[in-house]
């Protein structure tokens, strides 16, 4: 396995999808395609390493004055589980409330192609 510090974002996405597939976390090829198409690093705070952005873990996006996490990008394994549970189909309409980070929403939007996505967020 190549060190993520030496990879391009596309290669890091591919490696994450391969890891999730090996662990049985991706329920369908459509979910794998969503992960390959949505650049996770774009939704991470400035300065987040590619390695941190593509780890199968949360990425904290906002902290309070004491350093406690207030907002984060969900771990990829959890995002995959949520997408599988949602079972979005082309043309579906989605109301996303409380998504502190747009990364999950981007996956949802990609998955439902041709539907509508309404979102309300505070972060």
Chimera marker file (.cmm) of the C-alpha trace (Angstrom):
<marker_set name="trace">
<marker id="1" x="0.000" y="0.000" z="0.000" r="1" g="1" b="0" radius="0.5"/>
<marker id="2" x="1.367" y="3.435" z="-0.930" r="1" g="1" b="0" radius="0.5"/>
<marker id="3" x="1.873" y="6.085" z="1.750" r="1" g="1" b="0" radius="0.5"/>
<marker id="4" x="-0.968" y="8.618" z="1.458" r="1" g="1" b="0" radius="0.5"/>
<marker id="5" x="1.523" y="11.456" z="1.965" r="1" g="1" b="0" radius="0.5"/>
<marker id="6" x="2.923" y="10.615" z="-1.487" r="1" g="1" b="0" radius="0.5"/>
<marker id="7" x="-0.417" y="10.192" z="-3.276" r="1" g="1" b="0" radius="0.5"/>
<marker id="8" x="-2.661" y="12.338" z="-5.383" r="1" g="1" b="0" radius="0.5"/>
<marker id="9" x="-6.223" y="12.947" z="-4.158" r="1" g="1" b="0" radius="0.5"/>
<marker id="10" x="-7.563" y="10.563" z="-6.839" r="1" g="1" b="0" radius="0.5"/>
<marker id="11" x="-5.212" y="7.799" z="-5.687" r="1" g="1" b="0" radius="0.5"/>
<marker id="12" x="-6.154" y="8.459" z="-2.047" r="1" g="1" b="0" radius="0.5"/>
<marker id="13" x="-9.866" y="8.137" z="-2.933" r="1" g="1" b="0" radius="0.5"/>
<marker id="14" x="-9.177" y="4.865" z="-4.745" r="1" g="1" b="0" radius="0.5"/>
<marker id="15" x="-7.203" y="3.525" z="-1.763" r="1" g="1" b="0" radius="0.5"/>
<marker id="16" x="-10.039" y="4.466" z="0.637" r="1" g="1" b="0" radius="0.5"/>
<marker id="17" x="-12.608" y="2.739" z="-1.598" r="1" g="1" b="0" radius="0.5"/>
<marker id="18" x="-10.387" y="-0.340" z="-1.780" r="1" g="1" b="0" radius="0.5"/>
<marker id="19" x="-10.088" y="-0.395" z="2.030" r="1" g="1" b="0" radius="0.5"/>
<marker id="20" x="-13.843" y="0.044" z="2.524" r="1" g="1" b="0" radius="0.5"/>
<marker id="21" x="-14.539" y="-2.658" z="-0.065" r="1" g="1" b="0" radius="0.5"/>
<marker id="22" x="-12.141" y="-5.084" z="1.627" r="1" g="1" b="0" radius="0.5"/>
<marker id="23" x="-13.871" y="-4.437" z="4.971" r="1" g="1" b="0" radius="0.5"/>
<marker id="24" x="-17.290" y="-5.036" z="3.389" r="1" g="1" b="0" radius="0.5"/>
<marker id="25" x="-18.393" y="-1.445" z="4.077" r="1" g="1" b="0" radius="0.5"/>
<marker id="26" x="-19.565" y="-0.526" z="0.556" r="1" g="1" b="0" radius="0.5"/>
<marker id="27" x="-22.995" y="-1.981" z="-0.128" r="1" g="1" b="0" radius="0.5"/>
<marker id="28" x="-23.044" y="-1.262" z="-3.855" r="1" g="1" b="0" radius="0.5"/>
<marker id="29" x="-20.956" y="-0.102" z="-6.804" r="1" g="1" b="0" radius="0.5"/>
<marker id="30" x="-23.000" y="3.142" z="-6.826" r="1" g="1" b="0" radius="0.5"/>
<marker id="31" x="-21.807" y="3.975" z="-3.313" r="1" g="1" b="0" radius="0.5"/>
<marker id="32" x="-18.226" y="3.172" z="-4.332" r="1" g="1" b="0" radius="0.5"/>
<marker id="33" x="-18.663" y="5.499" z="-7.337" r="1" g="1" b="0" radius="0.5"/>
<marker id="34" x="-19.928" y="8.263" z="-5.021" r="1" g="1" b="0" radius="0.5"/>
<marker id="35" x="-16.807" y="7.917" z="-2.874" r="1" g="1" b="0" radius="0.5"/>
<marker id="36" x="-14.603" y="7.974" z="-5.963" r="1" g="1" b="0" radius="0.5"/>
<marker id="37" x="-16.358" y="11.064" z="-7.335" r="1" g="1" b="0" radius="0.5"/>
<marker id="38" x="-16.589" y="13.312" z="-4.279" r="1" g="1" b="0" radius="0.5"/>
<marker id="39" x="-13.278" y="14.873" z="-3.167" r="1" g="1" b="0" radius="0.5"/>
<marker id="40" x="-13.225" y="14.501" z="0.645" r="1" g="1" b="0" radius="0.5"/>
<marker id="41" x="-10.211" y="16.807" z="1.024" r="1" g="1" b="0" radius="0.5"/>
<marker id="42" x="-12.165" y="19.775" z="-0.365" r="1" g="1" b="0" radius="0.5"/>
<marker id="43" x="-14.536" y="19.600" z="2.618" r="1" g="1" b="0" radius="0.5"/>
<marker id="44" x="-11.772" y="19.340" z="5.229" r="1" g="1" b="0" radius="0.5"/>
<marker id="45" x="-10.339" y="22.437" z="6.925" r="1" g="1" b="0" radius="0.5"/>
<marker id="46" x="-7.399" y="24.154" z="5.257" r="1" g="1" b="0" radius="0.5"/>
<marker id="47" x="-4.158" y="22.458" z="6.197" r="1" g="1" b="0" radius="0.5"/>
<marker id="48" x="-5.672" y="18.986" z="6.634" r="1" g="1" b="0" radius="0.5"/>
<marker id="49" x="-3.266" y="16.432" z="5.226" r="1" g="1" b="0" radius="0.5"/>
<marker id="50" x="-4.383" y="14.056" z="2.504" r="1" g="1" b="0" radius="0.5"/>
<marker id="51" x="-3.644" y="11.226" z="4.927" r="1" g="1" b="0" radius="0.5"/>
<marker id="52" x="-6.029" y="12.675" z="7.543" r="1" g="1" b="0" radius="0.5"/>
<marker id="53" x="-8.698" y="13.511" z="4.953" r="1" g="1" b="0" radius="0.5"/>
<marker id="54" x="-8.770" y="9.935" z="3.624" r="1" g="1" b="0" radius="0.5"/>
<marker id="55" x="-8.346" y="8.023" z="6.884" r="1" g="1" b="0" radius="0.5"/>
<marker id="56" x="-11.375" y="5.904" z="7.789" r="1" g="1" b="0" radius="0.5"/>
<marker id="57" x="-12.036" y="8.279" z="10.676" r="1" g="1" b="0" radius="0.5"/>
<marker id="58" x="-13.771" y="11.592" z="11.380" r="1" g="1" b="0" radius="0.5"/>
<marker id="59" x="-12.170" y="14.875" z="10.354" r="1" g="1" b="0" radius="0.5"/>
<marker id="60" x="-12.860" y="17.600" z="12.886" r="1" g="1" b="0" radius="0.5"/>
<marker id="61" x="-13.900" y="20.785" z="11.096" r="1" g="1" b="0" radius="0.5"/>
<marker id="62" x="-14.639" y="23.111" z="14.014" r="1" g="1" b="0" radius="0.5"/>
<marker id="63" x="-13.518" y="23.296" z="17.651" r="1" g="1" b="0" radius="0.5"/>
<marker id="64" x="-14.592" y="25.448" z="20.564" r="1" g="1" b="0" radius="0.5"/>
<marker id="65" x="-12.271" y="27.672" z="22.612" r="1" g="1" b="0" radius="0.5"/>
<marker id="66" x="-11.256" y="24.643" z="24.725" r="1" g="1" b="0" radius="0.5"/>
<marker id="67" x="-10.362" y="22.493" z="21.727" r="1" g="1" b="0" radius="0.5"/>
<marker id="68" x="-13.469" y="20.302" z="21.942" r="1" g="1" b="0" radius="0.5"/>
<marker id="69" x="-14.858" y="19.163" z="18.603" r="1" g="1" b="0" radius="0.5"/>
<marker id="70" x="-18.052" y="20.964" z="17.548" r="1" g="1" b="0" radius="0.5"/>
<marker id="71" x="-18.376" y="19.751" z="13.974" r="1" g="1" b="0" radius="0.5"/>
<marker id="72" x="-16.810" y="17.044" z="11.847" r="1" g="1" b="0" radius="0.5"/>
<marker id="73" x="-16.936" y="15.150" z="8.600" r="1" g="1" b="0" radius="0.5"/>
<marker id="74" x="-18.276" y="11.698" z="9.465" r="1" g="1" b="0" radius="0.5"/>
<marker id="75" x="-16.016" y="8.696" z="9.106" r="1" g="1" b="0" radius="0.5"/>
<marker id="76" x="-16.194" y="7.134" z="5.631" r="1" g="1" b="0" radius="0.5"/>
<marker id="77" x="-17.475" y="3.796" z="6.986" r="1" g="1" b="0" radius="0.5"/>
<marker id="78" x="-20.398" y="5.646" z="8.606" r="1" g="1" b="0" radius="0.5"/>
<marker id="79" x="-21.102" y="7.696" z="5.472" r="1" g="1" b="0" radius="0.5"/>
<marker id="80" x="-21.233" y="4.474" z="3.462" r="1" g="1" b="0" radius="0.5"/>
<marker id="81" x="-23.651" y="2.956" z="5.973" r="1" g="1" b="0" radius="0.5"/>
<marker id="82" x="-25.903" y="6.037" z="5.873" r="1" g="1" b="0" radius="0.5"/>
<marker id="83" x="-25.959" y="6.034" z="2.070" r="1" g="1" b="0" radius="0.5"/>
<marker id="84" x="-26.849" y="2.345" z="1.998" r="1" g="1" b="0" radius="0.5"/>
<marker id="85" x="-29.642" y="2.894" z="4.543" r="1" g="1" b="0" radius="0.5"/>
<marker id="86" x="-31.011" y="5.866" z="2.585" r="1" g="1" b="0" radius="0.5"/>
<marker id="87" x="-31.178" y="3.746" z="-0.587" r="1" g="1" b="0" radius="0.5"/>
<marker id="88" x="-31.436" y="6.886" z="-2.720" r="1" g="1" b="0" radius="0.5"/>
<marker id="89" x="-32.694" y="6.431" z="-6.238" r="1" g="1" b="0" radius="0.5"/>
<marker id="90" x="-32.467" y="8.731" z="-9.267" r="1" g="1" b="0" radius="0.5"/>
<marker id="91" x="-35.126" y="11.429" z="-8.966" r="1" g="1" b="0" radius="0.5"/>
<marker id="92" x="-35.510" y="11.107" z="-5.175" r="1" g="1" b="0" radius="0.5"/>
<marker id="93" x="-36.034" y="14.289" z="-3.195" r="1" g="1" b="0" radius="0.5"/>
<marker id="94" x="-33.898" y="14.649" z="-0.065" r="1" g="1" b="0" radius="0.5"/>
<marker id="95" x="-34.209" y="17.043" z="2.862" r="1" g="1" b="0" radius="0.5"/>
<marker id="96" x="-30.943" y="17.151" z="4.803" r="1" g="1" b="0" radius="0.5"/>
<marker id="97" x="-31.196" y="18.946" z="8.147" r="1" g="1" b="0" radius="0.5"/>
<marker id="98" x="-28.247" y="19.591" z="10.387" r="1" g="1" b="0" radius="0.5"/>
<marker id="99" x="-25.451" y="18.483" z="8.107" r="1" g="1" b="0" radius="0.5"/>
<marker id="100" x="-22.593" y="20.497" z="9.551" r="1" g="1" b="0" radius="0.5"/>
<marker id="101" x="-20.401" y="19.528" z="6.634" r="1" g="1" b="0" radius="0.5"/>
<marker id="102" x="-21.351" y="19.376" z="2.974" r="1" g="1" b="0" radius="0.5"/>
<marker id="103" x="-19.370" y="16.194" z="2.241" r="1" g="1" b="0" radius="0.5"/>
<marker id="104" x="-22.216" y="13.816" z="3.155" r="1" g="1" b="0" radius="0.5"/>
<marker id="105" x="-24.602" y="16.012" z="1.200" r="1" g="1" b="0" radius="0.5"/>
<marker id="106" x="-22.333" y="15.874" z="-1.841" r="1" g="1" b="0" radius="0.5"/>
<marker id="107" x="-22.433" y="12.074" z="-1.685" r="1" g="1" b="0" radius="0.5"/>
<marker id="108" x="-26.224" y="12.148" z="-1.399" r="1" g="1" b="0" radius="0.5"/>
<marker id="109" x="-26.551" y="14.576" z="-4.287" r="1" g="1" b="0" radius="0.5"/>
<marker id="110" x="-24.295" y="12.451" z="-6.457" r="1" g="1" b="0" radius="0.5"/>
<marker id="111" x="-26.238" y="9.293" z="-5.571" r="1" g="1" b="0" radius="0.5"/>
<marker id="112" x="-29.718" y="10.575" z="-6.365" r="1" g="1" b="0" radius="0.5"/>
<marker id="113" x="-28.791" y="12.208" z="-9.724" r="1" g="1" b="0" radius="0.5"/>
<marker id="114" x="-31.716" y="14.098" z="-11.154" r="1" g="1" b="0" radius="0.5"/>
<marker id="115" x="-33.659" y="14.549" z="-7.924" r="1" g="1" b="0" radius="0.5"/>
<marker id="116" x="-33.720" y="17.485" z="-5.551" r="1" g="1" b="0" radius="0.5"/>
<marker id="117" x="-31.711" y="18.101" z="-2.422" r="1" g="1" b="0" radius="0.5"/>
<marker id="118" x="-32.742" y="20.698" z="0.139" r="1" g="1" b="0" radius="0.5"/>
<marker id="119" x="-30.406" y="21.347" z="3.041" r="1" g="1" b="0" radius="0.5"/>
<marker id="120" x="-30.381" y="23.401" z="6.227" r="1" g="1" b="0" radius="0.5"/>
<marker id="121" x="-27.101" y="23.636" z="8.139" r="1" g="1" b="0" radius="0.5"/>
<marker id="122" x="-25.351" y="25.578" z="10.855" r="1" g="1" b="0" radius="0.5"/>
<marker id="123" x="-21.684" y="25.036" z="11.514" r="1" g="1" b="0" radius="0.5"/>
<link id1="1" id2="2" r="1" g="1" b="0" radius="0.2"/>
<link id1="2" id2="3" r="1" g="1" b="0" radius="0.2"/>
<link id1="3" id2="4" r="1" g="1" b="0" radius="0.2"/>
<link id1="4" id2="5" r="1" g="1" b="0" radius="0.2"/>
<link id1="5" id2="6" r="1" g="1" b="0" radius="0.2"/>
<link id1="6" id2="7" r="1" g="1" b="0" radius="0.2"/>
<link id1="7" id2="8" r="1" g="1" b="0" radius="0.2"/>
<link id1="8" id2="9" r="1" g="1" b="0" radius="0.2"/>
<link id1="9" id2="10" r="1" g="1" b="0" radius="0.2"/>
<link id1="10" id2="11" r="1" g="1" b="0" radius="0.2"/>
<link id1="11" id2="12" r="1" g="1" b="0" radius="0.2"/>
<link id1="12" id2="13" r="1" g="1" b="0" radius="0.2"/>
<link id1="13" id2="14" r="1" g="1" b="0" radius="0.2"/>
<link id1="14" id2="15" r="1" g="1" b="0" radius="0.2"/>
<link id1="15" id2="16" r="1" g="1" b="0" radius="0.2"/>
<link id1="16" id2="17" r="1" g="1" b="0" radius="0.2"/>
<link id1="17" id2="18" r="1" g="1" b="0" radius="0.2"/>
<link id1="18" id2="19" r="1" g="1" b="0" radius="0.2"/>
<link id1="19" id2="20" r="1" g="1" b="0" radius="0.2"/>
<link id1="20" id2="21" r="1" g="1" b="0" radius="0.2"/>
<link id1="21" id2="22" r="1" g="1" b="0" radius="0.2"/>
<link id1="22" id2="23" r="1" g="1" b="0" radius="0.2"/>
<link id1="23" id2="24" r="1" g="1" b="0" radius="0.2"/>
<link id1="24" id2="25" r="1" g="1" b="0" radius="0.2"/>
<link id1="25" id2="26" r="1" g="1" b="0" radius="0.2"/>
<link id1="26" id2="27" r="1" g="1" b="0" radius="0.2"/>
<link id1="27" id2="28" r="1" g="1" b="0" radius="0.2"/>
<link id1="28" id2="29" r="1" g="1" b="0" radius="0.2"/>
<link id1="29" id2="30" r="1" g="1" b="0" radius="0.2"/>
<link id1="30" id2="31" r="1" g="1" b="0" radius="0.2"/>
<link id1="31" id2="32" r="1" g="1" b="0" radius="0.2"/>
<link id1="32" id2="33" r="1" g="1" b="0" radius="0.2"/>
<link id1="33" id2="34" r="1" g="1" b="0" radius="0.2"/>
<link id1="34" id2="35" r="1" g="1" b="0" radius="0.2"/>
<link id1="35" id2="36" r="1" g="1" b="0" radius="0.2"/>
<link id1="36" id2="37" r="1" g="1" b="0" radius="0.2"/>
<link id1="37" id2="38" r="1" g="1" b="0" radius="0.2"/>
<link id1="38" id2="39" r="1" g="1" b="0" radius="0.2"/>
<link id1="39" id2="40" r="1" g="1" b="0" radius="0.2"/>
<link id1="40" id2="41" r="1" g="1" b="0" radius="0.2"/>
<link id1="41" id2="42" r="1" g="1" b="0" radius="0.2"/>
<link id1="42" id2="43" r="1" g="1" b="0" radius="0.2"/>
<link id1="43" id2="44" r="1" g="1" b="0" radius="0.2"/>
<link id1="44" id2="45" r="1" g="1" b="0" radius="0.2"/>
<link id1="45" id2="46" r="1" g="1" b="0" radius="0.2"/>
<link id1="46" id2="47" r="1" g="1" b="0" radius="0.2"/>
<link id1="47" id2="48" r="1" g="1" b="0" radius="0.2"/>
<link id1="48" id2="49" r="1" g="1" b="0" radius="0.2"/>
<link id1="49" id2="50" r="1" g="1" b="0" radius="0.2"/>
<link id1="50" id2="51" r="1" g="1" b="0" radius="0.2"/>
<link id1="51" id2="52" r="1" g="1" b="0" radius="0.2"/>
<link id1="52" id2="53" r="1" g="1" b="0" radius="0.2"/>
<link id1="53" id2="54" r="1" g="1" b="0" radius="0.2"/>
<link id1="54" id2="55" r="1" g="1" b="0" radius="0.2"/>
<link id1="55" id2="56" r="1" g="1" b="0" radius="0.2"/>
<link id1="56" id2="57" r="1" g="1" b="0" radius="0.2"/>
<link id1="57" id2="58" r="1" g="1" b="0" radius="0.2"/>
<link id1="58" id2="59" r="1" g="1" b="0" radius="0.2"/>
<link id1="59" id2="60" r="1" g="1" b="0" radius="0.2"/>
<link id1="60" id2="61" r="1" g="1" b="0" radius="0.2"/>
<link id1="61" id2="62" r="1" g="1" b="0" radius="0.2"/>
<link id1="62" id2="63" r="1" g="1" b="0" radius="0.2"/>
<link id1="63" id2="64" r="1" g="1" b="0" radius="0.2"/>
<link id1="64" id2="65" r="1" g="1" b="0" radius="0.2"/>
<link id1="65" id2="66" r="1" g="1" b="0" radius="0.2"/>
<link id1="66" id2="67" r="1" g="1" b="0" radius="0.2"/>
<link id1="67" id2="68" r="1" g="1" b="0" radius="0.2"/>
<link id1="68" id2="69" r="1" g="1" b="0" radius="0.2"/>
<link id1="69" id2="70" r="1" g="1" b="0" radius="0.2"/>
<link id1="70" id2="71" r="1" g="1" b="0" radius="0.2"/>
<link id1="71" id2="72" r="1" g="1" b="0" radius="0.2"/>
<link id1="72" id2="73" r="1" g="1" b="0" radius="0.2"/>
<link id1="73" id2="74" r="1" g="1" b="0" radius="0.2"/>
<link id1="74" id2="75" r="1" g="1" b="0" radius="0.2"/>
<link id1="75" id2="76" r="1" g="1" b="0" radius="0.2"/>
<link id1="76" id2="77" r="1" g="1" b="0" radius="0.2"/>
<link id1="77" id2="78" r="1" g="1" b="0" radius="0.2"/>
<link id1="78" id2="79" r="1" g="1" b="0" radius="0.2"/>
<link id1="79" id2="80" r="1" g="1" b="0" radius="0.2"/>
<link id1="80" id2="81" r="1" g="1" b="0" radius="0.2"/>
<link id1="81" id2="82" r="1" g="1" b="0" radius="0.2"/>
<link id1="82" id2="83" r="1" g="1" b="0" radius="0.2"/>
<link id1="83" id2="84" r="1" g="1" b="0" radius="0.2"/>
<link id1="84" id2="85" r="1" g="1" b="0" radius="0.2"/>
<link id1="85" id2="86" r="1" g="1" b="0" radius="0.2"/>
<link id1="86" id2="87" r="1" g="1" b="0" radius="0.2"/>
<link id1="87" id2="88" r="1" g="1" b="0" radius="0.2"/>
<link id1="88" id2="89" r="1" g="1" b="0" radius="0.2"/>
<link id1="89" id2="90" r="1" g="1" b="0" radius="0.2"/>
<link id1="90" id2="91" r="1" g="1" b="0" radius="0.2"/>
<link id1="91" id2="92" r="1" g="1" b="0" radius="0.2"/>
<link id1="92" id2="93" r="1" g="1" b="0" radius="0.2"/>
<link id1="93" id2="94" r="1" g="1" b="0" radius="0.2"/>
<link id1="94" id2="95" r="1" g="1" b="0" radius="0.2"/>
<link id1="95" id2="96" r="1" g="1" b="0" radius="0.2"/>
<link id1="96" id2="97" r="1" g="1" b="0" radius="0.2"/>
<link id1="97" id2="98" r="1" g="1" b="0" radius="0.2"/>
<link id1="98" id2="99" r="1" g="1" b="0" radius="0.2"/>
<link id1="99" id2="100" r="1" g="1" b="0" radius="0.2"/>
<link id1="100" id2="101" r="1" g="1" b="0" radius="0.2"/>
<link id1="101" id2="102" r="1" g="1" b="0" radius="0.2"/>
<link id1="102" id2="103" r="1" g="1" b="0" radius="0.2"/>
<link id1="103" id2="104" r="1" g="1" b="0" radius="0.2"/>
<link id1="104" id2="105" r="1" g="1" b="0" radius="0.2"/>
<link id1="105" id2="106" r="1" g="1" b="0" radius="0.2"/>
<link id1="106" id2="107" r="1" g="1" b="0" radius="0.2"/>
<link id1="107" id2="108" r="1" g="1" b="0" radius="0.2"/>
<link id1="108" id2="109" r="1" g="1" b="0" radius="0.2"/>
<link id1="109" id2="110" r="1" g="1" b="0" radius="0.2"/>
<link id1="110" id2="111" r="1" g="1" b="0" radius="0.2"/>
<link id1="111" id2="112" r="1" g="1" b="0" radius="0.2"/>
<link id1="112" id2="113" r="1" g="1" b="0" radius="0.2"/>
<link id1="113" id2="114" r="1" g="1" b="0" radius="0.2"/>
<link id1="114" id2="115" r="1" g="1" b="0" radius="0.2"/>
<link id1="115" id2="116" r="1" g="1" b="0" radius="0.2"/>
<link id1="116" id2="117" r="1" g="1" b="0" radius="0.2"/>
<link id1="117" id2="118" r="1" g="1" b="0" radius="0.2"/>
<link id1="118" id2="119" r="1" g="1" b="0" radius="0.2"/>
<link id1="119" id2="120" r="1" g="1" b="0" radius="0.2"/>
<link id1="120" id2="121" r="1" g="1" b="0" radius="0.2"/>
<link id1="121" id2="122" r="1" g="1" b="0" radius="0.2"/>
<link id1="122" id2="123" r="1" g="1" b="0" radius="0.2"/>
</marker_set>
